[in-house]
Amino acid sequence: MNEFKKPFVAYTPGEEGLDLVRFDPESGEMRDVKNGESEGVLVPGFVDIHIHGAYGIDMMTADKEEYDDLLEQLSQDGYERLLPTTVTASAEDVKRFIRNLPSHPMIGGFHLEGPFISPQFPGAQPQEFIIDPESAGPEWDEILNHPKLKIVTLAPEVPGALSLIKFLTKRKVVVSMGHTNATYEEAKLAHDAGMLHSTHTFNAMRGLHHREAGALGAAMTLTPFRAELIYDRIHVSPEAALLLIQARLVDGQVVGVSDSTMASGLEPGTKLTMWGLDCVVGEGDVRLQSNSSLAGSAVTLSSVFENLTEDFGVEVAADCCCYAPREALGMKSHPKVWNLVEEETGALIQTFKVD
């Protein structure tokens, strides 16, 4: 039950800072006011374009009942929309994942991460299923032509990548550079072909060198461009995140993502098998038992929003987790979910669903 049943006063991000508005939680209507005591900051519902699961549920294998449970919990976390995201797998497993996607207003399609990635930067992706587009058989045609496909993460330097980028761009699918050893020049060629996005920037990609700016340098300087950021303060340090945010302030956007896995919401020390790999949940992270490499994250986007708010301000957090991902998905309708959050911490006070 809503704590705030009647219109109340709150701040909301505007063009020149935080604007004071009166918000009706039943209709979603808001109007500017000049004075009043704010209850918090209103932002659109969180939109997560890169999420593998949470609360012990993996989207690669989830059935209808598990999806119902997961979406309910994410709704309570302030989510409005999300893209269930694959891992590198066989075409058969990906097709099964697609068949299991429920028709639900929170699900905006799916994000194909792999298998067209660099074996030099696999991260926690199952390496036995990595292939390049040039070698992909006809079993992948149904997936790459699927109407629910919204984003594809690939390495732009692998054989056949440029042709696939052009094909996907014509279909209005977002092509994202990730798990890549691309040089700056290779990334620029892919950008010219239509690649306008990078997956979990900094992580699993060729880094920045002063004589060869690499994939990371491309993610920071190409324009137009959107760069994902997992801001759990483990994948990327506050100082590195600041560099990316400042680099993209003028030309481009930073998109906050969770990269959440089934480990999110589980107790530290929990051991689990994820994507055929043995993992262990830590304090806010999940790692491979074999080499302690990060295996996705153990936070949802609500935690990313809180971290961004505490370190860079609520307006930056709102841009990264609410506005930029909406634009990336072409969401032009008014938000159906509004979150009231604390101005200093970003902590969720209440979620409102409106018609």
C-alpha positions in Angstrom: 0.0 0.0 0.0 1.3 3.4 -0.9 2.6 5.5 2.0 1.9 8.6 0.0 -1.7 8.3 -1.2 -2.3 12.0 -2.0 -0.2 14.4 -4.2 3.0 15.3 -2.4 6.0 17.5 -3.1 9.3 16.2 -4.3 12.3 17.1 -6.3 12.9 15.7 -9.8 15.8 16.2 -12.2 15.3 19.1 -14.6 17.4 20.8 -17.2 19.1 23.1 -14.7 19.2 21.0 -11.5 16.5 19.6 -9.3 13.0 21.0 -9.8 10.3 21.1 -7.1 7.1 19.4 -8.2 3.8 18.2 -6.8 3.3 14.5 -7.8 0.0 12.6 -7.9 1.0 8.9 -7.2 -2.3 7.6 -8.6 -2.2 9.4 -12.0 1.5 10.1 -12.4 0.8 13.7 -13.0 3.2 16.3 -11.8 3.3 20.1 -11.9 5.9 22.6 -10.9 5.5 24.3 -7.5 7.6 27.1 -6.0 7.7 26.0 -2.4 6.9 23.1 -0.1 8.8 20.5 1.9 10.2 17.8 -0.4 9.6 14.1 0.5 12.7 13.1 -1.6 13.6 12.9 -5.3 11.4 11.4 -7.9 13.0 9.5 -10.8 11.6 7.2 -13.5 11.7 3.5 -12.8 15.1 1.8 -13.3 15.8 0.3 -16.7 18.5 -2.4 -16.7 19.7 -3.4 -20.2 22.2 -6.0 -18.9 21.0 -8.5 -16.3 21.5 -12.3 -16.1 19.4 -13.0 -13.1 19.1 -12.4 -9.3 17.8 -13.9 -6.1 19.1 -17.4 -6.9 17.5 -17.4 -10.4 19.4 -17.6 -13.7 17.6 -16.3 -16.7 19.4 -18.7 -19.1 17.4 -21.6 -17.4 14.5 -19.9 -15.7 11.0 -21.2 -16.1 7.7 -19.3 -15.9 7.4 -19.6 -12.2 10.9 -18.5 -11.6 10.5 -15.5 -13.9 7.3 -14.5 -12.0 9.2 -14.6 -8.7 12.2 -12.7 -10.1 10.2 -10.0 -11.8 8.1 -9.5 -8.6 11.3 -9.0 -6.6 12.9 -6.7 -9.2 9.6 -4.7 -9.3 10.0 -4.1 -5.5 13.6 -3.0 -6.3 12.2 -0.1 -8.4 12.6 -1.7 -11.9 10.4 -0.6 -14.8 12.1 -2.5 -17.7 14.9 -4.9 -18.2 16.6 -7.0 -20.9 17.3 -10.6 -19.9 20.8 -11.2 -21.0 22.4 -14.4 -22.3 25.9 -15.8 -21.7 28.0 -17.4 -24.4 26.3 -20.7 -25.1 25.2 -23.0 -27.9 22.5 -21.8 -30.4 20.2 -24.5 -28.9 20.6 -23.2 -25.4 20.0 -19.6 -26.6 16.9 -20.6 -28.5 15.5 -22.3 -25.3 16.2 -19.1 -23.4 14.2 -17.1 -25.9 11.3 -19.5 -25.8 11.2 -19.2 -22.0 11.0 -15.4 -22.1 7.6 -14.4 -20.7 5.3 -11.8 -22.2 5.5 -9.2 -19.4 5.6 -5.4 -19.5 8.9 -5.4 -17.6 10.7 -7.4 -20.3 11.7 -5.2 -23.3 13.4 -7.9 -25.3 16.7 -9.6 -24.8 20.4 -8.9 -24.9 22.7 -11.4 -26.6 26.1 -11.4 -24.9 28.3 -13.7 -26.9 29.2 -16.0 -28.5 30.9 -13.6 -30.9 33.6 -12.4 -28.5 37.3 -12.6 -28.1 38.8 -15.7 -26.5 41.5 -13.4 -25.1 38.8 -11.6 -22.9 36.3 -14.2 -22.0 35.7 -13.1 -18.5 33.4 -15.7 -17.0 31.8 -16.6 -20.3 32.0 -20.3 -21.1 35.0 -20.4 -23.5 34.0 -23.6 -25.3 31.1 -21.9 -27.0 33.0 -18.8 -28.3 32.8 -18.6 -32.1 33.3 -15.8 -34.6 30.5 -14.5 -36.9 32.3 -15.8 -40.0 32.1 -19.4 -38.6 28.6 -19.2 -37.3 26.2 -21.7 -38.9 22.6 -21.2 -40.0 21.4 -22.3 -36.6 22.2 -18.7 -35.5 20.0 -17.0 -38.2 16.8 -17.4 -36.2 18.4 -15.8 -33.2 20.0 -12.9 -35.0 16.7 -12.2 -36.9 14.5 -12.5 -33.8 12.1 -9.6 -33.2 12.9 -9.5 -29.5 16.6 -9.1 -30.0 17.6 -5.5 -28.8 21.3 -5.6 -28.1 24.2 -7.8 -29.2 27.6 -7.7 -27.4 30.5 -8.8 -29.7 34.2 -8.2 -30.3 34.4 -6.0 -33.3 37.9 -7.3 -34.3 36.9 -11.0 -34.8 36.4 -12.4 -38.4 33.0 -11.4 -39.8 32.2 -8.9 -37.1 31.9 -5.8 -39.4 29.4 -7.6 -41.7 27.3 -8.6 -38.7 27.4 -5.1 -37.3 26.1 -3.7 -40.5 23.3 -6.3 -40.7 22.2 -5.8 -37.1 22.3 -2.0 -37.5 20.0 -2.2 -40.4 17.6 -4.1 -38.2 17.9 -1.3 -35.5 19.6 -3.7 -33.1 22.1 -2.0 -30.8 25.6 -3.4 -31.4 27.8 -3.2 -28.3 31.6 -3.7 -28.1 32.5 -6.1 -25.3 34.8 -9.0 -24.3 37.1 -7.5 -26.9 40.8 -7.1 -27.7 40.1 -4.4 -30.3 42.5 -1.7 -31.0 41.2 1.9 -31.2 41.3 1.7 -35.0 39.4 -1.6 -35.1 36.8 -0.1 -32.8 36.5 3.0 -34.9 35.9 0.9 -38.1 33.2 -0.9 -36.2 31.8 2.4 -35.1 31.7 3.6 -38.7 29.7 0.4 -39.5 27.1 1.2 -36.8 28.5 0.0 -33.4 27.5 2.8 -31.0 27.7 1.1 -27.6 30.2 -0.6 -25.2 29.4 -3.5 -22.7 30.5 -3.1 -19.1 33.1 -0.5 -20.1 36.6 -1.1 -18.6 35.8 -4.8 -17.9 36.9 -7.5 -20.3 38.3 -5.2 -22.9 41.7 -3.9 -24.1 42.7 -1.1 -21.9 44.0 2.4 -22.5 47.6 2.9 -23.4 49.1 6.3 -24.2 50.4 5.0 -27.6 47.4 2.9 -28.5 44.1 4.0 -26.9 42.5 0.6 -27.4 38.9 -0.4 -26.9 38.6 1.6 -23.7 39.9 4.7 -25.4 37.3 4.2 -28.1 34.5 3.9 -25.6 35.6 7.1 -24.0 36.0 9.2 -27.2 33.9 7.9 -30.1 30.7 9.9 -30.8 27.8 9.3 -30.8 28.3 6.6 -28.3 26.8 5.0 -25.1 29.0 3.3 -22.5 27.7 0.7 -20.0 29.1 1.0 -16.4 28.8 -1.6 -13.7 29.0 0.6 -10.6 29.2 -1.8 -7.7 32.5 -0.1 -6.8 34.2 -3.5 -7.4 34.2 -3.9 -11.2 35.2 -0.2 -11.6 36.8 2.2 -9.0 35.2 5.6 -8.3 38.2 7.3 -9.9 37.9 5.3 -13.2 34.1 5.8 -13.2 34.6 9.6 -12.9 36.9 9.5 -15.9 34.2 7.8 -18.0 31.4 10.1 -16.8 33.5 13.2 -17.5 34.6 11.9 -20.9 31.0 11.2 -22.0 29.4 14.4 -20.5 29.5 16.3 -23.8 29.2 13.6 -26.5 27.4 10.5 -25.5 26.0 8.9 -22.4 26.9 6.5 -19.6 24.4 3.7 -19.0 24.3 2.2 -15.6 23.9 -1.6 -15.7 23.8 -4.2 -13.0 25.2 -7.2 -14.9 23.4 -8.9 -12.0 23.6 -12.7 -11.8 21.7 -15.3 -9.7 24.2 -14.4 -6.9 22.5 -11.1 -6.2 20.6 -11.3 -3.0 22.3 -14.5 -1.8 24.4 -14.7 1.4 28.2 -14.3 1.3 29.9 -17.6 1.2 27.1 -19.3 -0.9 28.6 -21.7 -3.4 26.8 -22.2 -6.7 27.2 -23.5 -10.2 26.5 -20.8 -12.8 26.9 -21.3 -16.5 28.7 -24.6 -15.8 31.2 -22.8 -13.6 31.8 -23.2 -9.9 31.4 -19.8 -8.2 31.2 -18.3 -4.7 29.3 -15.3 -3.5 31.4 -12.7 -1.7 30.7 -9.3 0.0 28.8 -7.7 -2.9 30.5 -9.8 -5.6 30.6 -13.2 -7.1 33.8 -14.9 -8.4 35.0 -18.1 -10.1 36.3 -20.6 -7.6 39.0 -21.5 -10.0 40.8 -18.2 -10.3 38.8 -15.6 -8.3 37.8 -13.7 -11.5 34.6 -11.7 -11.3 31.6 -13.6 -12.7 29.1 -10.8 -13.3 27.9 -8.9 -10.3 26.0 -9.6 -7.1 23.9 -6.3 -7.1 20.8 -5.1 -8.8 20.4 -1.7 -10.4 19.0 -0.2 -7.3 22.4 -0.7 -5.6 24.1 0.8 -8.6 21.8 3.8 -8.4 22.7 4.2 -4.7 26.4 4.0 -5.3 26.3 6.6 -8.1 24.2 8.9 -6.0 26.6 8.7 -3.1 29.7 9.3 -5.2 28.5 11.6 -8.0 25.0 12.9 -7.1 21.4 11.9 -7.6 21.2 13.7 -11.0 24.1 11.6 -12.4 22.5 8.4 -11.0 19.2 9.3 -12.6 20.8 9.9 -15.9 22.7 6.7 -15.9 20.0 4.3 -14.5 16.8 5.9 -15.6 17.1 8.3 -18.6 20.1 7.0 -20.7 18.9 3.4 -20.8 15.4 4.5 -21.8 16.9 6.3 -24.7 19.0 3.3 -25.6 15.9 1.2 -25.9 13.9 3.9 -27.7 11.3 4.1 -24.8 9.4 7.3 -25.7 6.3 6.8 -23.6 5.9 8.3 -20.1 7.3 6.2 -17.3 4.8 3.7 -15.8 7.0 3.4 -12.7 8.3 6.3 -10.5 10.7 5.8 -7.7 11.0 8.2 -4.7 14.5 8.1 -3.4 16.6 9.8 -0.8 18.6 12.7 -2.2 21.9 12.0 -0.5 22.0 8.2 -0.6 19.7 7.2 -3.5 18.0 4.7 -1.2 14.6 3.7 -2.4 11.8 5.1 -0.3 8.8 4.0 -2.3 7.9 2.8 -5.8 4.7 4.0 -7.6 3.1 2.3 -10.5 0.9 4.6 -12.6 -1.5 4.0 -15.5 
